[in-house]
Amino acid sequence: MVLLGTLINAVLIIVGTIIGRALRNISEKMKETVMYVIGLSVIVLGLQMGLGSQNFVIVIISLVLGTVIGEWAQLEEKLNDFGHWIERMLGAKESKGSLAQGFVTATLIFVIGAMGIIGAMESGLSNEHGVLISKGIIDGFTSIILASTLGFGVMLAAIPVFVYQGLIALFATQISLAIPAEALDMFILEMSATGGVMIVAIGLNLMGITKIRVANLLPGILVVGMVVTVIYKFNLM
């Protein structure tokens, strides 16, 4: 079953959210400290990913151009609007805006990064799901903590995770046929580094240090693909 790993990942996010909501009555001081710890951990993860780049110029160009596109398209606002729409449809009893915040924050954390892409491609090409199951376990534990403070909106992140990874798994064979292995390896590496910078921004936001509109940086992932294509096509490596 090609989508088994993706399905397990999504289910673990849902389970983690349910457990997190069951633990929501912990003290505000503990929640605050836990959020700081999560923020610090996310920053360290992002730095680890970002430092993996072999050509940081690609990361800079991708982030700058991607941010311009994202700000122009107002992606952060659209994601928040979608979260608020779900809030209204469900008649959510969460505090105002918390469902949308949980959805956007969790989606950015769970979707950004190379692990989902690599795992989904592995699922599609060889029907092996170890990477996605490992990612699901990580996402599940993260969901517990996020949901304890941000609410049931975290659970909704399972939808984009399932769609995003599922589509990659389904089209993995076509992707591998269309893109040379060397170019694909470069894309995954630089995409991971670019995503790492975004994850650092998420960590800073979680700690309340900044209010970076991280969703508006997401087009940078697509820009990485275009830049890598140009580099490979014109043999600029």
C-alpha positions in Angstrom: 0.0 0.0 0.0 1.8 3.1 -1.3 0.0 5.5 1.1 0.5 3.4 4.3 3.3 5.6 5.7 1.5 8.8 4.9 -1.7 7.4 6.6 0.2 6.4 9.7 1.8 9.9 9.9 -1.6 11.6 9.7 -3.2 9.2 12.2 -0.3 9.8 14.7 -0.9 13.6 14.5 -4.6 13.0 15.3 -3.8 10.7 18.2 -1.2 13.1 19.5 -3.7 16.0 19.4 -6.3 14.0 21.3 -3.7 13.1 24.0 -2.5 16.7 24.1 -6.0 18.1 24.7 -6.5 15.5 27.5 -3.4 17.1 29.2 -4.5 20.7 28.6 -5.2 21.4 32.2 -1.6 21.8 33.1 -0.6 25.1 34.7 0.0 28.2 32.5 3.6 28.4 33.8 4.3 24.8 32.7 2.7 25.5 29.3 4.8 28.6 28.8 8.0 26.8 29.7 7.1 23.8 27.5 6.5 26.2 24.6 9.9 27.8 25.1 11.4 24.3 25.1 9.6 23.4 21.9 10.7 26.6 20.4 14.3 26.0 21.3 14.1 22.5 20.0 12.6 23.6 16.7 15.3 26.2 16.3 18.1 23.7 16.9 16.4 21.4 14.3 16.2 24.2 11.8 19.8 25.2 12.3 20.9 21.6 11.8 18.9 21.5 8.6 20.1 24.9 7.4 23.8 24.1 8.0 23.5 21.1 5.7 23.5 23.4 2.6 26.4 23.0 0.2 25.6 26.3 -1.6 24.0 28.8 0.8 23.6 31.3 -2.0 20.8 29.0 -3.3 19.1 29.2 0.1 19.4 33.0 0.2 18.0 33.5 -3.3 15.2 31.1 -2.7 14.2 32.7 0.5 14.2 36.2 -0.8 12.3 35.5 -4.0 10.0 33.1 -2.2 9.2 35.7 0.4 8.4 38.3 -2.3 6.0 35.8 -3.9 4.5 34.8 -0.6 3.9 38.4 0.6 2.4 39.3 -2.8 0.1 36.3 -2.6 -0.6 36.8 1.1 -0.3 33.1 1.8 -0.2 33.6 5.6 -3.5 35.5 5.5 -5.1 32.9 3.3 -4.0 30.1 5.6 -5.4 31.9 8.6 -8.6 32.6 6.7 -8.9 28.9 5.9 -8.4 28.1 9.6 -11.0 30.6 10.6 -13.4 29.2 8.0 -13.0 25.7 9.5 -13.5 27.3 12.9 -16.9 28.7 11.8 -17.9 25.5 10.1 -17.2 23.4 13.2 -18.7 26.0 15.5 -15.5 25.6 17.4 -15.5 26.5 21.1 -11.8 27.2 21.2 -10.8 30.7 22.2 -11.0 33.2 19.3 -8.4 32.4 16.6 -6.7 29.5 18.5 -7.9 26.8 16.1 -6.6 28.8 13.2 -3.3 29.4 15.0 -2.9 25.7 15.9 -3.7 24.7 12.3 -1.2 27.1 10.7 1.6 26.5 13.2 1.3 22.7 13.1 1.0 22.6 9.3 4.2 24.6 8.9 6.1 22.4 11.4 4.9 19.1 9.9 5.1 19.9 6.2 8.4 21.8 6.0 11.5 19.6 5.7 13.1 16.9 3.6 11.9 14.0 5.8 8.4 14.1 4.4 9.6 14.3 0.8 12.2 11.6 1.2 9.9 9.3 3.1 7.0 9.8 0.6 9.3 9.1 -2.3 10.6 5.9 -0.6 7.0 4.8 -0.1 6.1 5.4 -3.7 9.3 3.9 -5.2 9.9 0.9 -3.0 6.8 0.6 -0.8 9.0 1.1 2.2 7.5 3.3 4.9 10.1 3.4 7.7 11.0 7.1 7.2 7.4 8.3 7.2 6.6 6.1 10.3 9.6 7.7 12.1 8.4 11.1 11.1 4.9 10.2 12.3 6.2 9.3 15.7 8.0 12.7 15.9 5.0 14.6 14.7 2.8 12.7 17.2 4.9 13.7 20.2 5.0 17.3 18.8 1.2 17.3 18.4 0.8 16.4 22.1 2.7 19.5 23.2 1.2 21.8 20.6 -2.3 20.7 21.2 -2.0 21.2 24.9 -1.6 24.9 24.3 -2.9 25.6 20.8 -6.0 23.4 20.7 -7.7 21.1 18.2 -6.5 23.1 15.3 -3.3 21.0 15.5 -5.3 18.0 14.4 -6.4 19.7 11.2 -2.7 19.7 10.1 -3.1 16.0 9.4 -5.1 17.0 6.2 -2.3 18.9 4.4 0.3 16.4 5.6 -1.7 13.5 4.1 -2.4 15.3 0.8 1.2 16.7 0.4 3.0 13.4 1.2 0.4 11.3 -0.5 0.7 13.1 -3.8 4.5 12.8 -3.7 4.2 9.1 -3.0 1.7 8.6 -5.8 3.8 10.4 -8.4 7.2 9.3 -7.1 7.9 7.1 -10.1 7.2 9.9 -12.5 9.3 12.3 -10.5 12.3 10.0 -10.5 12.0 9.4 -14.3 11.7 13.1 -15.0 14.6 14.4 -12.8 18.2 13.2 -12.9 19.4 11.7 -9.7 22.1 14.3 -9.2 19.7 17.2 -9.6 17.2 15.5 -7.3 19.8 15.0 -4.6 20.8 18.7 -4.9 17.2 19.8 -4.7 16.5 17.7 -1.6 19.6 19.0 0.2 19.0 22.7 -0.6 15.3 22.4 0.0 16.0 20.9 3.4 18.4 23.8 4.2 15.9 26.4 3.0 13.2 24.7 5.0 15.5 24.7 8.0 15.7 28.5 8.0 11.9 28.6 7.9 11.8 26.2 10.9 14.1 28.5 12.8 11.6 31.3 12.2 8.8 29.0 13.5 10.8 28.4 16.7 11.3 32.1 17.2 7.6 32.7 16.8 6.7 29.9 19.2 8.9 31.6 21.8 7.2 34.9 21.2 10.5 36.6 20.1 9.3 37.4 16.6 6.1 37.5 14.5 7.5 36.3 11.2 4.8 35.4 8.6 6.5 32.0 7.9 3.8 30.9 5.5 4.8 33.7 3.2 8.2 32.1 2.9 6.9 28.8 1.6 7.2 29.6 -2.1 11.0 29.6 -1.4 10.7 25.8 -1.7 9.5 26.1 -5.3 12.2 28.6 -6.1 14.8 26.1 -4.9 13.6 23.7 -7.6 13.8 26.4 -10.2 17.3 27.5 -9.2 18.6 23.9 -9.0 17.1 23.3 -12.5 19.0 26.3 -13.9 22.2 25.2 -12.2 22.0 21.7 -13.4 20.9 22.6 -16.9 23.7 25.0 -17.5 26.2 22.9 -15.6 27.0 25.6 -13.0 27.7 23.1 -10.3 
